[in-house]
Amino acid sequence: MSDSSQLTAGKPRDPCDAFNSDCPGREVLNHLTSRWGLLVLVALRGGPLRFYELRTFIDGISEKMLAQTLRTLVRDGLLSREVLPTVPPSVRYDLTPLGKAAAEPLESMLAWVRRNALTVVAAQEEHDRRTAAGA
């Protein structure tokens, strides 16, 4: 991170720099990196899914949280929502081009988590053990 406050002193701040407290990108960053937002975006990299397919795919998400997350990501332009002419009507969600661009690096982050989760848990346990021994 070469762009610190010392380096930018006297320069106008980029309004879309997430380090700027007024940056609208902070809200977008929150939507992309929330647990459910990230999982929805990565789940849809495999192609469009209906609401209940997403709920089944993302173990542990409630219908309420899924509906809220989908509304947010559609509003952000990351997902498209298509009402299918079925009885009863069903809705299919898919990534927009913007959503595809966002989901790619998020999938890499999720792969990193998969590869390193046990190492992080071991580090946490070691930290807790040392902290408890020193208390």
Long-range contacts (C-beta under 8 A, 24 or more apart in sequence): 28-76, 31-72, 31-73, 31-76, 31-78, 32-78, 32-102, 32-106, 33-106, 34-69, 36-61, 36-65, 36-66, 36-69, 37-69, 37-72, 37-73, 38-106, 38-109, 38-110, 39-110, 40-66, 40-69, 40-70, 40-73, 40-79, 40-93, 41-73, 41-78, 41-79, 41-95, 41-99, 41-102, 41-103, 41-106, 42-103, 42-106, 42-107, 42-110, 44-79, 44-93, 44-94, 44-95, 44-99, 44-103, 45-95, 45-100, 45-103, 45-104, 45-107, 47-94, 48-82, 48-92, 48-93, 48-94, 49-92, 49-93, 49-94, 50-84, 50-90, 50-91, 50-92, 50-93, 51-90, 51-91, 51-93, 54-93, 73-99, 78-102
